[in-house]
Each structure stands twice: as structure tokens, then as C-alpha cells.
Amino acid sequence: MTISKLGVIWNPSKLDGDDLRSAVADAFPEAEPQWWETTVDDPGHGMASAAVEAGCDVVIAVGGDGTVRAVAEAVAGTDTALGIVPQGTGNLLARNLDVPLNDIPAALRRVRDAEPRKIDIGWVDHDGTEHAFVVMVGFGIDAQMLVETDDDLKSRAGWIAYVEAMGRALAGTEMTDITLTLDDGEPQGLRGHTMLIGNCGMLQGGIRLLPDALIDDGQLDMLLVSADGPLQWLDTVRSFIWENGIRRAFGAVDQAVSTESTTHVAAERITVTLASPQTFEIDGEEVGEISEFSVRVQAGALTVR
């Protein structure tokens, strides 16, 4: 695919603009890209919408997960492709797509040379308005870790800061009653303290919480954790490391293994009602407490390079 019109949306808080412009000029010497800067109030959605209206073939999102998610939301379902130059500590979609990290020239070459690929995008409704997600949404330990992680430590230590927050996150999560509806099925009652629903399943450090999640299978994968007490926590850790980690890597299992304390399912649409409000996150960004939400997948809606 020849890129005839290129847009670049970048977060000025993440990197030096002159260095980025130089790297883009080296990677795309014949292009005259249009440039947009994100703002505190708009991490990229409005800029990406303007790029689509301007007829850009490819829009490159330069920033962290928030910038990538905002740009993806605007270009999903259009003829404009998404390129990613990851910055920051998370970069979850970039990791799941094997985009080079911490190497701007390499990431730009990937945008230039890679074959376009169609992937799914998720949509979550939690306040009467739908918001896109490209990695995962959820509540519980994962969301609580985001709230509890020290910003200064995160800026200095990267993803390792999440480990430091794990202990406090465990103490801050409590079991709640959950009403869950999958696709057109009947509502079912469950209990748990952590639920993750994802389009892809790998986090920082190669941690794969959703081992069956594929970015282009037209489904969303859900993990419910209901571990209560030390023995069930050991069972949960064992399922992540042994059943869904080592044994899966060696071909001993070919799908996610559920246990007494972990439940894996997949669906195109999922509706959740909670007995007590929980801290919720969208692609790694905390958005406050919610009591109900619904998610759906839009298959093949996003073209990435």
C-alpha cells in the first residue's frame, strides 16, 4: 500500500518534537505529513477525526495507550489506517502487535513497510455513551493497581511500578455479586472481585491474562477472578503460570483453563451488573466507579500497519 497522505498525531509531553519530525522525514522522505498535537482535554480523538476528514491514508499515533485508544476510536470503521509509535510505560496494543518499543525509527519503518492488517475493536458503554477500547476493560485488581500505582515510581521504574502496587491492590479489592449476560444467553449470577474483558491479552512483562484472546477473531475474552483466601490465590497463580502459561506453551493445553477461582469465557457481547460500584479502567486508564456496563466487539473495524 502506497501512503499518499500521512497524518501524525503526537503527545508533546512524551517526546521532543524536533526529533520526531526528523525521524518521520527520514522514514517518509517523499511525504509532506500533516501534524496535530494532543492536549490535556483531547488525547487524540478530535485530531484523528480531522485527519480522516483531510483524507489521510495513514494516521500515526505517537504516544501512550491513551493516545492510541483515542486515535483508534476515531479511525475505526473508516478507510484510514492506524500506525503506532509507542511512548510511555504501557503500550499494550503495540506489545500485542509486536511493534518495536523505545525505537522511534524502527516503529516508523514498521508503519511504512508493514502489510495492512484488519483487527477488531471493542466498545464499552458505561455511562450512556460508548467508548472504544483496543486492549481490555475491567475492574478489580487490574483497575485498582492503576489507581494505587505511584505516578513518580511509574515514571522512574516503568511497568515494575505495577508490581509494587499489587500488594495494596489486593488489599483494596473485595468480592461483589455480579449479574452476567453473554450474547443472547440468560443472565447468570456470579461472585468475584476482578473482571477483565479484552480484545488481546498480553500486559507488560509478557504477562498474558487472557490466553485465548486474539486480536482478530471477532470475539471478546473475559476473565473472572473469585479467589478468596490464600489457597484459592495459590490456585489462581498456578492457573496463570502453569496451566495457561507453561503447559500451554508446550502444547499440553490448547485453550484457557478455568479453575475454581478463575473463569474464562468468550462472547461477542457481554453485559454486567454489579451489586456494589467498582473502580473501572479502559485500556489502562481509570475512569471512576461504575455499577453496570456492556461491551461489544466490532470485528475487523480497525486497519493497522
PyMOL commands that set and color helices and strands:
alter all, ss='L'
color gray80, all
select helices_A, chain A and resi 17-27+45-53+65-75+92-96+104-113+141-148+151-157+160-172+204-206+230-249
alter helices_A, ss='H'
color red, helices_A
select strands_A, chain A and resi 6-10+34-37+58-63+81-86+117-125+130-133+136-139+176-182+188-192+194-198+220-225+262-267+269-282+285-304
alter strands_A, ss='S'
color yellow, strands_A
deselect
rebuild
show_as cartoon
